[in-house]
Each structure stands twice: as structure tokens, then as C-alpha cells.
Amino acid sequence: MELKEKLVSSFMAFEDMVDVDSPVHDIRTEAIKHFENVGFPTKRQEAWKYTSLNSVLKHDYSVFPKHEDALEFRDVKKYFIHDIDSYKIVFIDGKYSSHLSQTTHDGIDVCLMSAALTKPKYRLVIENYFNKIASKDSLSSLNTAFSAEGAYIHIPKNKLVEKPIQILHFSTGNEAALMLQPRNLVVVGENSHVQIIERHQSLTDNPVLTNSVTEIFTNKRAIVDYYKIQNDRETASLIDNTFINQKQESIAKVHTFSFGGKITRNNLNFYQNGERIDSTMKGITIIGNKQHVDHNTLVHHIEPNCESHQDYKGIFGDSATGVFNGKVLVEKEAQKTDAFQANNNILLSDKASINTKPQLEIFADDVKCSHGCTIGQLDESAMFYLRSRGIPEKEARGLLMFAFSNNVLDSVKIPELKNRITKLIASKLGVNIGFDL
Amino acid sequence: MLKINNLHASVEDKAILRGINLEVKPGEVHAIMGPNGSGKSTLASVIAGKEEYEVEEGEILLEGENIDELAAEERAHKGVFLSFQYPVEIPGVSVTNFMKTAINETRKAKGLEDMPANEMLKMIREKSELLEIDRKFLSRSLNEGFSGGEKKRNEIFQMAMLEPKLAILDETDSGLDIDALRIVANGVNKLKSKDNAVIVITHYQRLLDYIVPDYVHVLLDGKIVKSGSAALAHELEAKGYDWIKEEVNA
């Protein structure tokens, strides 16, 4: 049976597990109908022209894993940013692991979507926010149809959440092939600040397909720093659909570190509903072999005096392929918009490739919008400079690639995370950079 | 120290050096002067091992060993240092970390352990004082946003740290104001010893007032056409290069 048919037919089984009388279920029912109509995206669609899902859709995925598995913290510690105090929401094969998690209801809610979708005290927030900005495309609809579990984060106004929140999804390989569809909701009240780190990690080489949807709402003057660590095995694929709705003077920054996985697709969408909003997207992609990373971004400038900044760096080796498709849409009312977009890439091999496509649609007449993309090899004169100082070729290459990608880390505010990412970059580049940073 | 015999080099099939002969002994300072396009920077790059240049003929001997086939880093490990005319900016790598990497890679090549951190710090402190470099400067990204003078001073700081046997200063005076020139020259003079040698490549005699050469060579169309004492530099400053061209063509 094809995956689409399997998913559609398993919706009935899914209905036995959830409350079919809740208003959320009407949304799910609507969504599965939509998915049934449109199916999975294909390369015939413009937005998927350079990314084919065929190779990941062919597996016979378990949609509802039956086995329960426990993991010991010591075995998965390395996937956490473990040297900081943090809240943790951890899932094993899609199921919540209370053992590895540290949630809270103390002034803020850092807990589970399953609780938020079923308990009366969350009903109002769910009514106001759930599925309000997720787009109605096929993959987001598919996630909406099966939305039941994930992270639920609600920060009331005027809270500075000092501890970062880590969301981790482990897949254990207990199923021959596993499909996961986590659904996250993040609501940040006026003047509040929260930092979130998200990671998906497969622990075996059994195929995993994750189709995740995250909705983030930043109210007035709220600040959200969201970090995505994508360093999975080459049998794990991720489709990340993230939607951020910003109110006036809020700041949302999303950093995406894509260092591994079979196919990684990041659909990252910002909607600016207010003035003086700042939206920032930064990414470092370092991949090799036959890995594929696709960044598909949208910034919708709706109101005046807002900014958006995009800075994506990519290093592609072997037969790795990359896509950057960045759309900036500036509405007629969005005067004085300041939108910047950069996508710079280094290809380390003749077989590696990147398709980069900036799209600017500007309907306002008083704006500052710029974009630039580069694709190149390492600068030979810089190589000579380093080597003339006694730094061997391999280390010199590593140092230059590190320098190339490094400025993306300037805005990472958690030192331990920055340190970890720096080390990941060094190991991905196969060099010992020879010093602590 | 350095002996160059009948060196011919080209880039993309274009001959640039057409038979250079040069001998530099320990303790000596040689100046190489010449008009634009005469091959001065090419000579510096060929000695340091830049791969784009093809050595067609001749040999470069460092302490009697032919270094033609050695990679740039191997030449550096043997004590060759090139101060760049246009130092490259490396964002995200501080001056200090860059020097640590360079020194420890050189030590590794010689089979030595990494330099202990306290020793490294002491050395950095001493050498930065020599070049009148502010400590804050050392934590900045290498050459990024540096002024012309800062870049050149940083080059000589690196030279001081790496303690080369043969230092080649490629137009180190260009872009320097008189104070920076004095600091750079003073640094070079303090690093000079009977065991090392310096080749100064320059357009102008100005730097040679501070770093006084034992020999001055004039490079023209890829050949050394005239050699002399420091007085030759003064003559060139006063009369330009045309009289030499005429002499060569006569």
C-alpha cells in the first residue's frame, strides 16, 4: 500500500485514540480530507522542484509505534546541551518520556501537546492559537490531521524564561521504519523572552521520516530565539514546517544548523502582523555524501517599519545537494521595510550542487530590500596565506570553511550551544581547529 | 641561506621570471627594487611556494636543499616567511588563535609538542610590545577591518612570532604612514640577527632609510639587471628606472 493510502486509512484507527468530539477534531477531519485530495508534493510543484520525496516515501512506515522503549540518559546525553540548566520535553518514538523530561507549570507552561489538546484549562489558548497560522499545504495538513503530541509552551506576559527549553525526539529503531508527526505550539506573551532548542535524533539506521509542524506566536515586544539542530543519520529525513506570527516590536530569530540527514526540508514562514518587528533567519548547512538540505523561507511583510534578515551559509561536499528558496513578500502597506537576504555557498566537489533562488515580491514603493547569493570554491589566495604560515592544506581548508560559516554563530546567545555548534562544525569539516573558542 | 639559480617561472603560460640569480647569506639584508610588473611579487610568491606559479627552469636552494617541490607549509616549517602585500581577512579567527595554530602546526611538523599555553602567552606579550600592538587588537578577527597600517604591523608581528630564517617583506611599506613605517622597520631590525636573513621588496627607497640593506638589486622584466650597495637605492629614488632600462638595452 502506498504511504498516502496507508495514512488516510489509518486515520480511522487514530480516531479511536483521540477525543472525536473536541473542536480540534473538526480541524483534523478537515485536514485529512485536504491531504487525501492533494497527496504528497511532487517535483511538478514549483516549491518542490529541486526536492523529491520519492526515496523517503517508499518505506512501509509504522504510523503508530506499538513498542515502548526507555532510554537511559547516559546513552543519549550527548544529544542534549547537557552542561546547562534547562527544561526538557523528550519523546521516544513519538511517545513522551517523563523519565528524560523536565517540564514545568510554575508560572509558565512547558509541557505536552497531548495535555493541551485535552485538558479544559488549555482550551482557550488552543482555540485562539492552534492551527491558526499553519499553512494548508499537504504536509502541514497531514500533520494537522494526526496532531496529538508534541511540545506545548505557553509563556504569559512579562516573563524572562532564563532556562532554555530543549525539545528532543529520539527514534530507537524498534520499528523497521517509523513516521513521526510532532506538533508544537509556542505562545509567548507580551514582553516575554524564551529560548528553545529542537533536535530530532535517530539512534539506529532504520528509516525515519519526521513531518513536524511548529506554530509560534510572539506577542508585543516578545523575544523568541529558536535553534534547530539537524545532525541526524543518513537514514533519517525531516520535513520541518515552522510558522511564526509576530506582533508589533517582537523579535524572532531562528537558527537552523543542518549537518546531516537523508533529506531535510525546512519550510520556515514569518508573518509580520504589527510595526517595528524584527525577523531573523540564519542557517549553516554542512553536508556530504548524498545528503540533501532544502531551505524554503518566507517573510511576509504586512505592516510598515519592519525588518527581516536572512543569512544562510552552505558547504556541500561529495554528491550533496542543497536548495535555498527565499521569498520576501512586501505588501503595499509595508512601507519602510528593511529586508535583507544572503545565501552564500561553497561547493567542495564537482558532484555537489546548490540551487539558490531569491524571490522578492515588493508592492510598497519606499523600502530597502537587498539580496545576494554566491556559489564558489575556497579562495586560493587565502589558502596560500594560511599555508605560508605553516598551516597544512587540510587544516587551512578547515579554518577557511570555519571562517566562512562562523559569523552565523555571532547571534547564538547560549554560550554552551555556541560551543557545541562550533565543535560540530569543526568535526563536520574534519579538522581540529587547534584552539578553544 | 638562500641560493636561487637561473630561476624561470610562469603563470598561465606567461613567463614572468626569466632567469633570476640571487644569493642571500645569513645576517644579510637584500632589497629588491623595480618598476610595476617587473616580477618582484612573483619572485616572493615563488620562493614561498604559491602553487599558481610554475617553475620552468632553475632551482631554489634553502640552506643547500632544493625546495622547489615543497608545499608552502613545508617551506614555512623550514623557516621561510612571506609578509604579504595584501594580507587576507579571516573572519571568526582571532590573531591570537591564528598564531597558536600556525606555531603549533609548525612544531607538529618538527615532531614537537604544542607550545605550553603560558609560554605562548609570554611570547605573544613580548612580540606585541615590540610591534607596539594593543592587546585588544590580538582578539580581533585576523585582518578583518584592519587599516592598511594595522595589517602590515600584524604581518611583522606574525614574523616575530614565527622567527623565520628567511623573511621576505613584500611591499610592507605600501599603505604605511611614517609612524607605522618606523614601528615596522624597528620591529624588523630588532628581529635581525647573524643567523637569519631578510629580503625587502619595495618600490621606494623610503623603507630602506630604516631597514638598511647590504645589497640592492634591480629587477626588470623578470631579471636582476643591476646589483649594488644601499647607495643604488638612493640613485634609483633620484633618477627613476629609465636610465637602467637604457643601460640594459644599450
Boltz contact constraints between the chains, C-beta under 6 A:
constraints:
  - contact:
      token1: [A, 382]
      token2: [B, 88]
      max_distance: 6.0
  - contact:
      token1: [A, 384]
      token2: [B, 50]
      max_distance: 6.0
  - contact:
      token1: [A, 385]
      token2: [B, 88]
      max_distance: 6.0
  - contact:
      token1: [A, 387]
      token2: [B, 72]
      max_distance: 6.0
  - contact:
      token1: [A, 387]
      token2: [B, 73]
      max_distance: 6.0
  - contact:
      token1: [A, 388]
      token2: [B, 48]
      max_distance: 6.0
  - contact:
      token1: [A, 388]
      token2: [B, 72]
      max_distance: 6.0
  - contact:
      token1: [A, 388]
      token2: [B, 76]
      max_distance: 6.0
  - contact:
      token1: [A, 388]
      token2: [B, 82]
      max_distance: 6.0
  - contact:
      token1: [A, 389]
      token2: [B, 76]
      max_distance: 6.0
  - contact:
      token1: [A, 389]
      token2: [B, 102]
      max_distance: 6.0
  - contact:
      token1: [A, 390]
      token2: [B, 73]
      max_distance: 6.0
  - contact:
      token1: [A, 390]
      token2: [B, 76]
      max_distance: 6.0
  - contact:
      token1: [A, 390]
      token2: [B, 77]
      max_distance: 6.0
  - contact:
      token1: [A, 390]
      token2: [B, 102]
      max_distance: 6.0
  - contact:
      token1: [A, 390]
      token2: [B, 105]
      max_distance: 6.0
  - contact:
      token1: [A, 390]
      token2: [B, 106]
      max_distance: 6.0
  - contact:
      token1: [A, 391]
      token2: [B, 101]
      max_distance: 6.0
  - contact:
      token1: [A, 391]
      token2: [B, 102]
      max_distance: 6.0
  - contact:
      token1: [A, 391]
      token2: [B, 105]
      max_distance: 6.0
  - contact:
      token1: [A, 392]
      token2: [B, 73]
      max_distance: 6.0
  - contact:
      token1: [A, 403]
      token2: [B, 90]
      max_distance: 6.0
  - contact:
      token1: [A, 403]
      token2: [B, 91]
      max_distance: 6.0
  - contact:
      token1: [A, 403]
      token2: [B, 92]
      max_distance: 6.0
  - contact:
      token1: [A, 403]
      token2: [B, 93]
      max_distance: 6.0
  - contact:
      token1: [A, 406]
      token2: [B, 92]
      max_distance: 6.0
  - contact:
      token1: [A, 407]
      token2: [B, 91]
      max_distance: 6.0
  - contact:
      token1: [A, 434]
      token2: [B, 101]
      max_distance: 6.0
  - contact:
      token1: [A, 435]
      token2: [B, 97]
      max_distance: 6.0
  - contact:
      token1: [A, 435]
      token2: [B, 100]
      max_distance: 6.0
